[in-house]
Amino acid sequence: MALRGAGEEGSSKSPAMDVCYAAGPTDDREYSGCCCCHCSCSCCCSGHGGGCRRAARVVRAEEPNESSHAAVGGSCSSSSSSRSHSRFCSEAATAASSMHEAADLHRTASREPPHCPRQQAKALDGTQSTTAATSCSQNSPSHESEDAAANDSSPSRSFHKGCGAPNCFLADSIRPKRLCICMVSDFFFPSLGGVEMHIYELSVRLARKGFKVVVVTHAIDGRHGIRYLTEGIKVYYLPITCFHDRSTLVTFFTTLPLIRTVLIREKVDIVHGHQTTSTLAHESMFHARHLGYRVVYTDHSMFSFADAACIHMNKIFKFFLTHCDHCICVSHTHKENLVLRGALNPHQIAVINNAVDVPAYVPDLSKRPPPPAINILILSRLSYRKGIDLLVDIIPAVCAKYPNVTFIIGGDGPKRIILEEMREKHRIHDRVEMLGAIPHGQACSFLQRGQIFLNASLTESFCIAIVEAAACGLVVVSTDVGGIPEVLPPDMVRLASPNPAALTLQLEEAIRQVERGDVDPLALHQRVLEMYSWEDVADRVEQVYFSALFDLPMSAHLRKGISLANVPLPPNPPPLPTSQGSVKVLRALNRCGPFSGKFFALVAVVDWCLIRLVEWLFPRDSIEEAASFPSDVLYSVKTNLPSPT
């Protein structure tokens, strides 16, 4: 059973953009030339017609003597003597058509009134778009493939309910193959905390969207082997023991055989690591990138640059993030911290907030004490970073001034002893109730008992607890640190500097507000319900996955609802990286520092050598593919289609 208060804690909706997501630029930079591959050719796919695609680069690389426009769907010369060249041109045109369909998907799935995107484009562009489309239709076979697709009634296509147009696919169209996401972290159930809940909730939502999700963690509390969770999520508890604070020992190489076997057995497409202090996550991403897999990383905590432990962690962190395709942060303040710690390109990082299952957190006034009694709740891990040292000064002062106030503390940790000493010193055992670690299923019942929620964290990237408290109708008092100001609007949270005097002042204001009856718990719950949704988080994370999988530029504002149902997926298992790519990685590692850079480069070289040795001892063909039961069975029941291969 998952518990609350015993672990570290770890949306705006972007409007639809009339741009081909699969091809056009999606970040703040400007590109010249073709909107498909950013080349300098003149065959721009205006009107979603012709199709200069990334495949054209491959053709030019394979046949340098041919014209650079020979690979364009609408510009393939009929006099070409190379059969392979013609075949590749056909494949490029097919891929172009699929990319255009994906762009139509995006507009259809956006949260706008259900109108056909083609009709909207004609209404906006007028005769110009019609002329461009006519011009492209004369030179490119892509429209012919679209007309053929219009007559296709295969079950893998969903029709638009607004206009009935066959090419207006919905975002939940069935993919030819389910993408497999491998979540890796040292922090997962039955361990406790916000990171564990984030991984679990995100995995459940991705599984409901049609993804196959596998979680990899180390053995915890006697759990080892394979376990199954709801929605068919498979969890690997690897036979690795903890070293410190629920994290495994940094070994660089010993986890390679296990991680490689899991990735090949489960036919993983993307490896998604979580949390800076998770050694298993960083080593898995390190090995996965050298094996050719795509890697995404989500950071959940902020670290300083002052103490020796953080300096060491940041150096190791910078090394591992060299092998990452895209990163995710939970707040903009957190993004700034991550850019400085990892020396990363800001365009490579997306900000996707955490979320809460708001319908599960509803106010219940019957569980609150009758007036004038007031309960102040605290739910967090009892550690230094959570500001427990501040509570030692705040609680006695408030109890002495307000005899009708009671503190209820949920959570456990190394700082619990100082709270126990504080109760005995001031003899307030009847005013301070300590419940220990709270099971996650009982978190709502715990929050329903109070009127005020107090968060005294010294550093926080995103505080899920204050969102849960606001959803239960509590007045929130919190420290003004990290990304907390981005979590709730100013009128829903009282922020104070991280010192006892400022927090006590805001807490007294909250007590007077409750005594006046100025708080509407149901209105607070409704506002939070409109702000946070795990489905919205899963939609945005899905776009990050596609950006990493298809080498697309990261969008400054993640767009939602895009389905790449017909775009061919990369080979699985992927081929090993080429020597040119390895040299590029070594150069990036060498820039990590005058000494550490060379050490990290040496570690990478040794890892590549070990991968070749393991490939020779245990070829990929000798590793049996794991059965996808019960995830594929659940997938078939929901979609009423056969299980994907």
C-alpha positions as CSV (number, residue, x, y, z in Angstrom):
1,M,0.0,0.0,0.0
2,A,1.3,3.4,-0.9
3,L,1.7,5.9,1.9
4,R,1.7,9.6,1.9
5,G,4.0,11.9,3.8
6,A,7.1,9.7,3.7
7,G,8.7,10.6,0.4
8,E,9.9,13.5,-1.6
9,E,7.3,15.2,-3.9
10,G,7.9,15.8,-7.1
11,S,-1.9,23.5,-17.3
12,S,-2.5,25.6,-19.4
13,K,-4.2,24.5,-22.6
14,S,-2.4,25.6,-25.7
15,P,-4.6,26.6,-28.7
16,A,-4.6,24.7,-31.9
17,M,-1.9,25.8,-34.3
18,D,-2.5,25.5,-38.1
19,V,1.0,24.1,-38.7
20,C,2.1,20.6,-39.7
21,Y,3.5,19.3,-36.4
22,A,5.3,16.4,-38.0
23,A,7.3,18.6,-40.3
24,G,7.2,22.3,-39.4
25,P,9.3,24.1,-36.8
26,T,7.8,24.0,-33.4
27,D,10.2,26.1,-31.2
28,D,10.9,29.8,-31.0
29,R,13.6,29.7,-33.7
30,E,12.9,30.7,-37.3
31,Y,13.6,28.4,-40.2
32,S,14.1,29.3,-43.8
33,G,13.3,27.2,-46.8
34,C,11.2,24.1,-46.8
35,C,8.8,23.9,-43.8
36,C,9.2,20.1,-43.9
37,C,12.9,19.4,-43.3
38,H,14.2,23.0,-43.0
39,C,16.3,22.6,-46.1
40,S,16.9,25.4,-48.6
41,C,15.0,23.9,-51.5
42,S,12.1,25.6,-53.1
43,C,9.6,22.7,-53.0
44,C,7.7,23.9,-49.9
45,C,4.6,21.9,-49.2
46,S,2.2,24.8,-49.4
47,G,-1.4,23.8,-49.0
48,H,-0.3,20.4,-47.6
49,G,0.5,19.2,-51.1
50,G,4.0,18.1,-52.1
51,G,6.3,16.3,-49.7
52,C,9.9,17.2,-49.2
53,R,10.6,15.0,-46.1
54,R,13.5,13.8,-44.0
55,A,13.7,10.8,-46.4
56,A,15.0,13.1,-49.0
57,R,18.1,13.7,-46.9
58,V,18.7,9.9,-46.9
59,V,18.3,9.6,-50.6
60,R,20.8,12.5,-51.2
61,A,23.2,10.8,-48.8
62,E,22.9,7.5,-50.6
63,E,23.0,8.9,-54.2
64,P,25.0,12.1,-54.2
65,N,25.0,12.3,-57.9
66,E,21.3,12.8,-58.2
67,S,19.5,16.1,-58.0
68,S,18.6,17.2,-54.5
69,H,15.0,17.5,-55.6
70,A,14.8,13.9,-56.9
71,A,13.6,12.7,-53.5
72,V,10.7,15.1,-53.4
73,G,7.3,13.4,-53.7
74,G,6.1,15.8,-56.4
75,S,9.5,16.3,-58.1
76,C,10.8,12.7,-58.7
77,S,12.1,12.7,-62.3
78,S,10.4,10.1,-64.5
79,S,13.7,9.6,-66.4
80,S,15.5,8.2,-63.3
81,S,17.3,5.0,-64.1
82,S,17.7,3.8,-60.5
83,R,14.9,1.5,-59.4
84,S,15.8,1.8,-55.7
85,H,15.7,5.6,-56.1
86,S,12.2,5.4,-57.5
87,R,11.1,3.1,-54.7
88,F,12.5,5.4,-52.1
89,C,10.7,8.4,-53.7
90,S,7.4,6.5,-53.4
91,E,8.1,5.8,-49.8
92,A,8.9,9.4,-49.1
93,A,5.6,10.5,-50.8
94,T,3.7,8.0,-48.6
95,A,5.4,9.3,-45.5
96,A,4.5,12.8,-46.6
97,S,0.9,12.0,-46.9
98,S,0.9,10.4,-43.5
99,M,2.5,13.5,-42.0
100,H,-0.3,15.6,-43.5
101,E,-2.9,13.4,-42.1
102,A,-1.2,13.8,-38.7
103,A,-1.4,17.5,-39.1
104,D,-5.2,17.2,-39.8
105,L,-5.5,15.0,-36.7
106,H,-4.0,17.8,-34.5
107,R,-6.6,20.3,-35.6
108,T,-9.5,17.8,-35.2
109,A,-8.4,16.8,-31.7
110,S,-7.9,20.3,-30.4
111,R,-10.5,21.5,-27.9
112,E,-12.3,23.8,-30.4
113,P,-15.8,23.3,-31.9
114,P,-15.8,20.2,-34.1
115,H,-15.4,21.5,-37.6
116,C,-13.5,20.0,-40.5
117,P,-10.0,21.4,-40.5
118,R,-10.0,21.3,-44.3
119,Q,-13.1,23.5,-44.4
120,Q,-11.5,25.8,-41.9
121,A,-8.3,26.1,-43.9
122,K,-10.3,26.9,-47.0
123,A,-12.3,29.5,-45.2
124,L,-9.1,31.1,-43.8
125,D,-6.8,30.9,-46.8
126,G,-9.4,31.5,-49.5
127,T,-8.4,31.3,-53.1
128,Q,-4.7,31.3,-52.2
129,S,-4.8,27.9,-50.5
130,T,-7.0,26.6,-53.3
131,T,-4.5,27.6,-55.9
132,A,-1.6,26.2,-53.9
133,A,-3.4,22.9,-53.4
134,T,-4.2,22.7,-57.1
135,S,-0.6,23.4,-58.0
136,C,0.6,20.8,-55.7
137,S,-1.9,18.2,-56.9
138,Q,-0.5,18.5,-60.4
139,N,3.0,17.8,-59.3
140,S,2.6,15.5,-56.3
141,P,0.8,12.1,-55.8
142,S,0.1,12.9,-52.2
143,H,-3.4,14.0,-52.9
144,E,-4.1,10.8,-54.7
145,S,-3.1,8.9,-51.6
146,E,-5.3,11.1,-49.6
147,D,-8.3,10.4,-51.9
148,A,-7.5,6.7,-51.6
149,A,-7.4,7.0,-47.9
150,A,-10.8,8.7,-48.0
151,N,-12.3,5.5,-49.3
152,D,-10.5,3.3,-46.8
153,S,-12.9,1.9,-44.2
154,S,-10.4,0.0,-42.1
155,P,-11.1,-0.1,-38.4
156,S,-7.8,1.7,-37.6
157,R,-9.5,5.0,-38.7
158,S,-11.9,7.0,-36.7
159,F,-14.2,9.5,-38.4
160,H,-14.9,13.1,-37.4
161,K,-18.3,13.4,-35.8
162,G,-18.7,17.0,-36.7
163,C,-18.5,16.9,-40.5
164,G,-18.1,13.2,-41.3
165,A,-15.0,13.8,-43.4
166,P,-13.1,10.5,-43.7
167,N,-9.7,12.2,-43.4
168,C,-10.5,14.0,-40.2
169,F,-9.1,11.4,-37.8
170,L,-9.7,11.6,-34.1
171,A,-6.8,11.7,-31.6
172,D,-7.6,8.3,-30.3
173,S,-7.1,6.5,-33.7
174,I,-5.7,3.1,-33.3
175,R,-2.0,2.8,-34.1
176,P,-0.6,-0.1,-36.1
177,K,1.7,-0.9,-33.2
178,R,1.4,0.2,-29.6
179,L,4.2,2.4,-28.3
180,C,5.9,0.9,-25.3
181,I,7.2,3.3,-22.6
182,C,9.6,2.1,-20.0
183,M,9.4,4.2,-16.8
184,V,12.6,3.8,-14.7
185,S,13.2,5.1,-11.2
186,D,14.4,4.0,-7.8
187,F,11.2,5.6,-6.4
188,F,8.1,3.5,-6.9
189,F,5.5,1.6,-5.0
190,P,5.5,0.4,-2.3
191,S,7.9,3.3,-1.5
192,L,6.3,6.6,-0.5
193,G,6.2,10.1,-2.0
194,G,5.1,12.4,-4.8
195,V,7.5,11.0,-7.4
196,E,6.0,7.5,-6.9
197,M,2.5,8.9,-7.4
198,H,3.5,10.9,-10.4
199,I,4.9,7.8,-12.1
200,Y,1.9,5.7,-11.2
201,E,-0.7,8.2,-12.3
202,L,1.1,9.1,-15.5
203,S,1.5,5.4,-16.4
204,V,-2.2,4.7,-15.8
205,R,-3.3,7.6,-18.1
206,L,-0.8,6.6,-20.8
207,A,-2.1,3.0,-20.7
208,R,-5.6,4.3,-21.1
209,K,-4.5,6.2,-24.2
210,G,-3.3,3.0,-25.8
211,F,0.4,2.9,-24.7
212,K,2.0,-0.2,-23.3
213,V,3.7,0.9,-20.0
214,V,6.5,-1.0,-18.2
215,V,8.0,0.2,-14.9
216,V,11.5,-0.8,-13.8
217,T,12.7,-0.3,-10.2
218,H,14.7,-2.1,-7.6
219,A,13.5,-4.7,-5.1
220,I,11.7,-3.0,-2.3
221,D,10.6,-4.5,1.0
222,G,10.7,-8.1,-0.2
223,R,9.1,-7.3,-3.5
224,H,11.1,-8.8,-6.4
225,G,10.4,-10.2,-9.8
226,I,7.4,-9.0,-11.9
227,R,4.2,-7.6,-10.5
228,Y,1.1,-6.2,-12.3
229,L,-0.9,-3.1,-11.5
230,T,-4.1,-1.7,-12.8
231,E,-4.5,-1.1,-16.6
232,G,-2.1,-3.9,-17.2
233,I,1.0,-2.0,-16.1
234,K,4.0,-4.4,-15.6
235,V,6.5,-3.6,-12.9
236,Y,10.0,-5.2,-12.8
237,Y,11.5,-5.3,-9.3
238,L,15.2,-5.9,-10.2
239,P,17.4,-7.8,-7.8
240,I,19.3,-4.7,-6.8
241,T,19.6,-3.5,-3.2
242,C,19.4,0.1,-1.9
243,F,22.5,2.0,-0.9
244,H,21.3,5.3,0.6
245,D,17.9,7.0,0.9
246,R,16.2,4.4,-1.2
247,S,18.7,4.8,-4.1
248,T,21.0,2.2,-5.5
249,L,24.8,2.4,-5.6
250,V,26.4,4.1,-8.7
251,T,28.2,1.3,-10.6
252,F,27.8,2.5,-14.2
253,F,28.1,-0.9,-15.7
254,T,26.6,-3.7,-13.6
255,T,23.0,-2.9,-14.5
256,L,23.7,-3.2,-18.3
257,P,22.7,-6.8,-18.8
258,L,19.4,-6.5,-16.8
259,I,18.3,-3.2,-18.4
260,R,19.2,-4.5,-21.9
261,T,17.2,-7.7,-21.4
262,V,14.1,-5.8,-20.2
263,L,14.3,-3.4,-23.1
264,I,14.5,-6.1,-25.7
265,R,12.0,-8.4,-24.1
266,E,9.3,-5.7,-23.8
267,K,10.1,-4.2,-27.2
268,V,10.5,-0.8,-25.6
269,D,10.4,2.4,-27.8
270,I,11.2,5.1,-25.2
271,V,12.9,5.0,-21.9
272,H,11.6,7.6,-19.4
273,G,13.7,8.2,-16.3
274,H,12.5,10.1,-13.2
275,Q,14.3,12.0,-10.4
276,T,17.8,13.4,-10.0
277,T,18.7,11.2,-7.0
278,S,17.6,8.0,-8.8
279,T,20.8,6.1,-9.7
280,L,18.9,3.4,-11.5
281,A,17.1,5.9,-13.7
282,H,20.3,7.6,-14.8
283,E,22.2,4.4,-15.5
284,S,19.2,3.0,-17.5
285,M,19.1,6.1,-19.6
286,F,22.8,5.9,-20.1
287,H,22.7,2.3,-21.3
288,A,19.5,2.8,-23.3
289,R,21.0,5.7,-25.4
290,H,24.1,3.6,-26.2
291,L,21.8,0.8,-27.3
292,G,20.0,3.1,-29.7
293,Y,16.8,3.8,-27.7
294,R,15.2,7.2,-27.3
295,V,15.4,8.7,-23.8
296,V,13.2,11.2,-22.0
297,Y,13.9,12.5,-18.5
298,T,11.6,14.1,-15.9
299,D,13.1,16.0,-13.0
300,H,11.1,16.5,-9.8
301,S,13.4,18.4,-7.4
302,M,15.5,21.5,-7.3
303,F,19.1,21.5,-6.1
304,S,21.4,24.3,-5.0
305,F,24.9,25.1,-6.1
306,A,26.4,25.8,-2.6
307,D,27.0,22.6,-0.6
308,A,29.4,19.9,-1.6
309,A,26.7,17.2,-2.0
310,C,24.7,19.2,-4.5
311,I,27.9,20.2,-6.5
312,H,28.8,16.5,-6.8
313,M,25.2,15.6,-7.8
314,N,25.1,18.3,-10.4
315,K,28.3,17.1,-12.0
316,I,27.1,13.5,-12.3
317,F,23.7,14.9,-13.4
318,K,25.3,16.8,-16.2
319,F,27.1,13.7,-17.4
320,F,23.9,11.6,-17.6
321,L,21.8,14.3,-19.3
322,T,24.2,14.3,-22.2
323,H,22.5,11.1,-23.4
324,C,19.0,12.5,-23.1
325,D,16.8,13.5,-26.0
326,H,14.2,15.6,-24.2
327,C,13.7,16.7,-20.6
328,I,10.5,17.6,-18.6
329,C,10.3,20.0,-15.7
330,V,7.3,20.6,-13.4
331,S,7.5,24.4,-13.2
332,H,9.3,27.3,-15.0
333,T,11.4,28.0,-11.9
334,H,12.4,24.4,-11.9
335,K,13.3,24.7,-15.6
336,E,15.7,27.5,-14.9
337,N,17.3,25.5,-12.2
338,L,17.7,22.5,-14.5
339,V,19.2,24.5,-17.3
340,L,21.9,25.8,-14.9
341,R,22.6,22.5,-13.3
342,G,22.8,20.5,-16.5
343,A,24.0,23.1,-18.9
344,L,21.1,22.2,-21.2
345,N,19.5,23.9,-24.2
346,P,16.3,25.5,-22.9
347,H,14.6,24.5,-26.2
348,Q,15.2,20.9,-25.2
349,I,13.2,21.2,-22.0
350,A,9.4,21.2,-21.7
351,V,7.4,22.5,-18.7
352,I,4.6,20.1,-17.8
353,N,3.0,20.6,-14.4
354,N,2.1,17.7,-12.1
355,A,-1.6,17.0,-11.6
356,V,-4.0,15.6,-9.0
357,D,-7.0,13.3,-9.3
358,V,-9.2,16.2,-8.3
359,P,-12.5,14.3,-8.3
360,A,-11.1,12.0,-5.6
361,Y,-10.5,15.1,-3.3
362,V,-13.8,16.6,-2.4
363,P,-14.7,18.7,0.7
364,D,-16.7,17.0,3.5
365,L,-17.8,19.6,6.1
366,S,-19.2,16.9,8.4
367,K,-15.6,15.7,9.2
368,R,-14.5,19.1,10.3
369,P,-14.6,20.1,14.0
370,P,-17.6,22.3,15.0
371,P,-16.8,26.1,15.4
372,P,-14.9,27.7,16.9
373,A,-12.4,24.8,16.8
374,I,-9.9,24.9,13.9
375,N,-7.7,22.1,12.7
376,I,-4.4,23.0,10.9
377,L,-3.1,20.1,8.8
378,I,0.5,19.3,7.8
379,L,1.1,16.4,5.4
380,S,4.7,15.9,4.2
381,R,7.9,13.9,4.7
382,L,9.4,15.0,8.0
383,S,12.8,16.0,6.7
384,Y,14.9,19.2,6.7
385,R,13.9,20.2,3.1
386,K,10.3,20.2,4.2
387,G,10.9,22.9,6.8
388,I,10.2,20.8,9.9
389,D,12.7,23.0,11.8
390,L,10.5,25.9,11.2
391,L,7.5,24.1,12.6
392,V,9.3,23.7,15.9
393,D,9.0,27.5,16.4
394,I,5.7,28.1,14.7
395,I,3.5,25.5,16.4
396,P,4.1,26.6,20.1
397,A,3.5,30.3,19.2
398,V,0.2,29.6,17.5
399,C,-1.0,27.2,20.2
400,A,-0.3,29.8,22.9
401,K,-2.2,32.6,21.1
402,Y,-5.2,30.6,19.8
403,P,-6.5,28.0,22.3
404,N,-9.1,26.8,19.7
405,V,-6.4,25.6,17.2
406,T,-5.2,22.0,16.9
407,F,-2.3,20.8,14.7
408,I,-2.6,17.4,13.0
409,I,0.6,16.2,11.4
410,G,0.7,13.4,8.8
411,G,4.0,11.9,7.7
412,D,7.2,10.3,8.9
413,G,10.9,10.9,8.5
414,P,14.2,11.7,10.3
415,K,12.9,15.0,11.8
416,R,10.0,13.5,13.7
417,I,12.1,13.3,16.8
418,I,12.4,17.1,17.1
419,L,8.6,17.4,16.8
420,E,8.2,14.9,19.6
421,E,10.6,16.9,21.7
422,M,8.7,20.1,21.0
423,R,5.5,18.6,22.2
424,E,7.0,17.4,25.5
425,K,8.9,20.7,26.1
426,H,5.8,22.8,25.7
427,R,3.4,20.2,27.0
428,I,1.0,20.4,24.1
429,H,0.4,16.7,23.5
430,D,-3.4,17.4,23.3
431,R,-2.9,20.2,20.8
432,V,-0.5,18.4,18.4
433,E,-1.6,15.1,16.9
434,M,1.0,13.0,15.1
435,L,-0.4,10.3,12.9
436,G,2.7,9.0,11.1
437,A,2.8,8.0,7.4
438,I,-0.7,8.4,5.8
439,P,-1.7,5.8,3.2
440,H,-2.5,7.4,-0.1
441,G,-6.0,6.1,-0.1
442,Q,-6.6,7.9,3.2
443,A,-5.1,11.2,2.2
444,C,-8.5,12.7,1.2
445,S,-10.0,11.6,4.6
446,F,-7.1,13.2,6.3
447,L,-7.5,16.5,4.5
448,Q,-11.2,16.6,5.1
449,R,-10.6,17.0,8.8
450,G,-9.1,20.5,8.7
451,Q,-9.8,24.0,7.6
452,I,-6.1,25.2,7.0
453,F,-3.2,23.5,5.3
454,L,0.4,24.5,6.2
455,N,3.4,23.8,4.0
456,A,6.8,24.9,5.3
457,S,9.1,23.5,2.6
458,L,12.5,25.2,2.1
459,T,12.7,24.1,-1.5
460,E,10.0,22.8,-3.8
461,S,9.7,22.4,-7.6
462,F,6.0,21.7,-7.5
463,C,3.9,20.9,-4.4
464,I,1.2,18.4,-5.0
465,A,0.0,18.5,-1.4
466,I,-1.2,22.1,-1.6
467,V,-3.2,21.3,-4.7
468,E,-4.9,18.4,-2.9
469,A,-5.6,20.6,0.1
470,A,-7.1,23.3,-2.1
471,A,-9.3,20.6,-3.8
472,C,-10.6,19.6,-0.4
473,G,-11.5,23.3,0.3
474,L,-8.7,24.2,2.7
475,V,-7.1,27.6,3.1
476,V,-3.4,27.1,2.0
477,V,-0.5,28.7,3.8
478,S,2.9,28.0,2.2
479,T,6.4,29.2,1.9
480,D,7.2,31.3,-1.2
481,V,10.0,29.1,-2.6
482,G,10.8,27.4,-5.9
483,G,7.8,26.7,-8.1
484,I,5.1,27.1,-5.5
485,P,3.9,30.5,-6.7
486,E,3.1,28.8,-10.0
487,V,0.9,26.1,-8.5
488,L,-2.2,28.1,-7.4
489,P,-3.5,31.6,-8.0
490,P,-2.6,34.3,-5.5
491,D,-6.1,34.4,-4.0
492,M,-6.0,30.7,-3.3
493,V,-2.7,30.5,-1.4
494,R,-1.1,32.7,1.3
495,L,2.7,32.9,0.6
496,A,5.3,33.8,3.2
497,S,9.1,33.9,3.4
498,P,10.7,30.7,4.8
499,N,11.1,32.0,8.3
500,P,9.0,31.4,11.5
501,A,7.8,35.1,11.9
502,A,6.4,35.4,8.3
503,L,4.8,32.0,8.3
504,T,3.2,32.7,11.7
505,L,1.8,36.0,10.5
506,Q,0.2,34.4,7.4
507,L,-1.1,31.6,9.5
508,E,-2.9,34.0,11.9
509,E,-4.5,35.8,8.9
510,A,-5.8,32.4,7.7
511,I,-7.2,31.6,11.1
512,R,-9.1,34.9,11.1
513,Q,-10.3,34.3,7.6
514,V,-11.8,30.9,8.7
515,E,-13.4,32.5,11.8
516,R,-15.1,35.1,9.6
517,G,-16.5,32.3,7.4
518,D,-15.0,33.8,4.2
519,V,-14.0,30.4,2.7
520,D,-16.2,28.5,0.3
521,P,-14.8,25.0,0.1
522,L,-17.0,23.9,-2.8
523,A,-15.9,26.9,-4.9
524,L,-12.3,26.1,-4.2
525,H,-12.8,22.5,-5.3
526,Q,-14.5,23.6,-8.5
527,R,-11.6,26.0,-9.4
528,V,-9.0,23.3,-8.8
529,L,-11.0,20.9,-10.9
530,E,-10.7,23.2,-13.9
531,M,-7.0,23.7,-13.4
532,Y,-5.5,20.2,-13.1
533,S,-6.1,17.0,-14.9
534,W,-3.8,13.9,-15.4
535,E,-5.4,13.4,-18.8
536,D,-4.0,16.8,-19.9
537,V,-0.6,15.9,-18.5
538,A,-0.6,12.6,-20.4
539,D,-1.5,14.4,-23.6
540,R,1.4,16.8,-23.3
541,V,3.9,14.1,-22.3
542,E,2.7,12.1,-25.4
543,Q,3.9,15.0,-27.6
544,V,7.3,15.0,-25.9
545,Y,7.5,11.2,-26.7
546,F,6.8,11.9,-30.4
547,S,9.3,14.7,-30.5
548,A,12.0,12.3,-29.2
549,L,10.8,9.4,-31.3
550,F,10.7,11.2,-34.6
551,D,13.5,13.7,-34.0
552,L,11.1,16.7,-34.1
553,P,12.0,20.0,-32.6
554,M,10.5,20.7,-29.1
555,S,7.6,23.1,-29.1
556,A,7.7,26.2,-27.0
557,H,4.0,25.5,-26.2
558,L,3.2,21.8,-26.3
559,R,0.3,21.1,-28.6
560,K,-2.2,18.5,-27.8
561,G,-4.3,15.9,-29.6
562,I,-1.9,14.9,-32.3
563,S,-2.1,11.2,-33.4
564,L,0.6,9.8,-35.6
565,A,-1.4,6.7,-36.4
566,N,0.0,6.1,-39.8
567,V,3.5,7.3,-39.4
568,P,6.0,4.3,-39.6
569,L,7.7,3.8,-36.3
570,P,11.5,3.4,-36.0
571,P,12.8,-0.2,-36.0
572,N,12.5,-2.1,-32.7
573,P,14.9,-3.1,-31.3
574,P,16.8,-0.1,-32.7
575,P,20.2,-0.5,-34.3
576,L,23.3,0.3,-32.4
577,P,24.6,3.9,-32.8
578,T,27.0,4.6,-35.6
579,S,30.6,5.6,-35.0
580,Q,29.8,9.2,-36.1
581,G,27.1,9.4,-33.4
582,S,29.5,8.0,-30.8
583,V,32.1,10.6,-31.6
584,K,29.6,13.3,-31.2
585,V,28.7,12.0,-27.8
586,L,32.3,11.8,-26.8
587,R,32.8,15.5,-27.8
588,A,29.8,16.5,-25.7
589,L,31.1,14.5,-22.7
590,N,34.6,16.1,-23.0
591,R,33.0,19.5,-22.5
592,C,31.7,18.4,-19.0
593,G,35.0,19.5,-17.5
594,P,38.8,19.4,-17.9
595,F,39.1,16.2,-15.7
596,S,35.6,15.0,-15.3
597,G,34.9,15.3,-19.0
598,K,37.7,12.9,-19.9
599,F,36.6,10.5,-17.1
600,F,33.0,10.5,-18.4
601,A,34.2,9.9,-21.9
602,L,36.2,6.9,-20.7
603,V,33.1,5.5,-19.0
604,A,31.2,5.9,-22.2
605,V,33.8,4.0,-24.2
606,V,33.9,1.2,-21.7
607,D,30.1,1.0,-21.8
608,W,30.2,0.7,-25.6
609,C,32.7,-2.1,-25.4
610,L,30.6,-3.9,-22.8
611,I,27.5,-3.6,-25.0
612,R,29.4,-5.2,-27.9
613,L,30.6,-8.0,-25.6
614,V,27.1,-8.6,-24.3
615,E,25.7,-8.5,-27.9
616,W,28.2,-11.2,-28.8
617,L,27.5,-13.4,-25.7
618,F,23.7,-12.9,-25.7
619,P,22.5,-12.0,-29.2
620,R,19.2,-10.1,-29.5
621,D,17.6,-13.0,-31.4
622,S,18.2,-15.3,-28.4
623,I,16.1,-13.1,-26.0
624,E,12.5,-14.2,-26.0
625,E,9.9,-11.5,-26.4
626,A,7.7,-11.1,-23.3
627,A,4.0,-11.7,-23.5
628,S,2.0,-8.4,-23.2
629,F,-0.8,-10.0,-21.1
630,P,-2.9,-8.5,-19.6
631,S,-2.2,-5.1,-21.2
632,D,-3.0,-6.3,-24.7
633,V,-6.2,-8.0,-23.5
634,L,-7.4,-4.8,-21.8
635,Y,-6.5,-2.9,-25.0
636,S,-8.5,-5.3,-27.1
637,V,-11.5,-5.1,-24.9
638,K,-11.5,-1.2,-24.9
639,T,-11.0,-0.8,-28.6
640,N,-12.9,-3.9,-29.7
641,L,-10.0,-4.8,-32.0
642,P,-7.5,-7.6,-32.1
643,S,-4.4,-7.1,-30.0
644,P,-1.7,-5.2,-31.9
645,T,1.5,-7.1,-32.8
